[in-house]
Amino acid sequence: MIAGLDGVAWPIPIWSRRLQYKKSRPDMSDTVPFGFRRVELGAKQAMVDDVFNSVARRYDLMNDLMSGGLHRLWKSAMVSALNPPRRGPAWRLLDAAGGTGDIAFRVAERSEGHAEITVADISVPMLDVGRARAEKLGVAGITFCEANAEALPFEDGSFDAYTIAFGIRNVPRIEAALSEACRVLKHGGHFLCLEFSEVDTPMLDRVYEAYSFQVIPALGRTVAGDEESYRYLAESIRTFPNQERFADMIRTAGLERVRYRNFAGGIAALHSGWKL
Ligand SMILES: C[S@@+](CC[C@H](N)C(=O)[O-])C[C@H]1O[C@@H](n2cnc3c(N)ncnc32)[C@H](O)[C@@H]1O
C-alpha cells in the first residue's frame, strides 16, 4: 500500500510493482567481467588480487610453461619498441601492473642501468617475488611500489614512458587506468601496452581456444595447485576488448598516434601511443 496525498492508503498497482522491481535490480553498467562471469565493479579487484596472490610464487614458471617461452619474445619486442636511452638526461619509466618485474629487468639491461624504473603493482606477493629476483640478479635502480593502476600515487607528468604488460585486462576500471597513464606521462611520453588479444587467423583460433580452456587450467592445477585462477586467466582474455576497440579506448584517454601490432596471429598485441 502507498499513502496518497489525501492520506488515504492505495493498493500498489501491479505495473508499479514491476517498475519498482526493475529499479531495484542491479544496474549492469555497474558490473564488469571477471572471466566469463559478471561481478559488481567494486568486488572485482579483491577477486583479481586473490588470483595473483595465489599464483605469485609459481607465476614466472607458469608463464614459461603456458606460452612455451613466447612471452619472453613478446616482452623483448615491447622493450625494443620502447628503446630506452643508455645515456643522457634522466629517463623515468613506470611499469604498471609490473608484477615480478619481467619488463623492468629487460629495460634495466637494455638501458645499461641508465633508466630509473618504478614497478607498480597492487599485489604485494607479486612485488615480493620481483624484489627477491632483483636482489638475486644484482639489479639496482628498480623501485618496487604497491599501487593501484586506477589511482597512481605519482604527480602529473612524472614519467618519460609507461608500460603495462598483461596487466590491464585485470584492472576493473580500464578507462581509469588509461587516463592515469596519460596523466603521469610527460608531454612527449610513450605509452606501451602488451596484452592478449583477438586471434585473427582461421584454425589458429580453434587450436588456441582448446589450448586455453583445456591445457592451461590443467597446467595450473598440476604446477601451481590452482586450476580456478588459470581458468580465470584464460576467460579474461576472451572478454578483453579486441585490438581496434582497445586502440579506441587508448585514444579516448587522450593518447595520440595510437598503433598496434599483433604477435602470433593476434594471440598478443602491442599497442603504442604518445602523450603529445
Ligand atoms: C598477468 S600479471 C602481469 C605481470 C607482469 N607485467 C608480467 O608481464 O609478467 C598481472 C598483474 O596485474 C596486477 N594488477 C591487477 N590489478 C591491478 C591494479 N588495479 N593495479 C595494479 N596492478 C594490478 C596483478 O597483481 C598482477 O601482478
The ligand as an SDF file (V2000), in Angstrom:
LIG
                    3D

 27 29  0  0  0  0  0  0  0  0999 V2000
   49.4310  -11.2540  -15.5610 C   0  0  0  0  0  0  0  0  0  0  0  0
   50.2710  -10.2910  -14.3520 S   0  0  0  0  0  0  0  0  0  0  0  0
   51.4560   -9.3950  -15.3010 C   0  0  0  0  0  0  0  0  0  0  0  0
   52.7330   -9.1340  -14.5650 C   0  0  0  0  0  0  0  0  0  0  0  0
   53.8750   -8.5710  -15.4090 C   0  0  0  0  0  0  0  0  0  0  0  0
   53.5350   -7.3020  -16.0020 N   0  0  0  0  0  0  0  0  0  0  0  0
   54.2950   -9.5430  -16.4890 C   0  0  0  0  0  0  0  0  0  0  0  0
   54.1300   -9.2290  -17.6660 O   0  0  0  0  0  0  0  0  0  0  0  0
   54.7590  -10.6300  -16.1760 O   0  0  0  0  0  0  0  0  0  0  0  0
   49.0640   -9.0780  -13.9740 C   0  0  0  0  0  0  0  0  0  0  0  0
   49.4500   -8.1670  -12.8290 C   0  0  0  0  0  0  0  0  0  0  0  0
   48.4870   -7.1200  -12.7220 O   0  0  0  0  0  0  0  0  0  0  0  0
   48.4080   -6.7700  -11.3600 C   0  0  0  0  0  0  0  0  0  0  0  0
   47.2000   -5.9640  -11.1350 N   0  0  0  0  0  0  0  0  0  0  0  0
   45.9120   -6.3570  -11.2090 C   0  0  0  0  0  0  0  0  0  0  0  0
   45.0990   -5.3240  -10.9380 N   0  0  0  0  0  0  0  0  0  0  0  0
   45.9020   -4.2490  -10.7240 C   0  0  0  0  0  0  0  0  0  0  0  0
   45.6380   -2.8830  -10.4190 C   0  0  0  0  0  0  0  0  0  0  0  0
   44.4020   -2.4050  -10.3000 N   0  0  0  0  0  0  0  0  0  0  0  0
   46.6920   -2.0560  -10.2620 N   0  0  0  0  0  0  0  0  0  0  0  0
   47.9610   -2.5220  -10.3810 C   0  0  0  0  0  0  0  0  0  0  0  0
   48.2600   -3.8030  -10.6480 N   0  0  0  0  0  0  0  0  0  0  0  0
   47.2420   -4.6530  -10.8360 C   0  0  0  0  0  0  0  0  0  0  0  0
   48.4170   -8.1080  -10.6640 C   0  0  0  0  0  0  0  0  0  0  0  0
   48.6870   -8.0050   -9.2960 O   0  0  0  0  0  0  0  0  0  0  0  0
   49.4920   -8.8410  -11.4600 C   0  0  0  0  0  0  0  0  0  0  0  0
   50.7560   -8.6730  -10.8830 O   0  0  0  0  0  0  0  0  0  0  0  0
  1  2  1  0
  2  3  1  0
  2 10  1  0
  3  4  1  0
  4  5  1  0
  5  6  1  0
  5  7  1  0
  7  8  2  0
  7  9  1  0
 10 11  1  0
 11 12  1  0
 11 26  1  0
 12 13  1  0
 13 14  1  0
 13 24  1  0
 14 15  1  0
 14 23  1  0
 15 16  2  0
 16 17  1  0
 17 18  1  0
 17 23  2  0
 18 19  1  0
 18 20  2  0
 20 21  1  0
 21 22  2  0
 22 23  1  0
 24 25  1  0
 24 26  1  0
 26 27  1  0
M  CHG  2   2   1   9  -1
M  END
$$$$
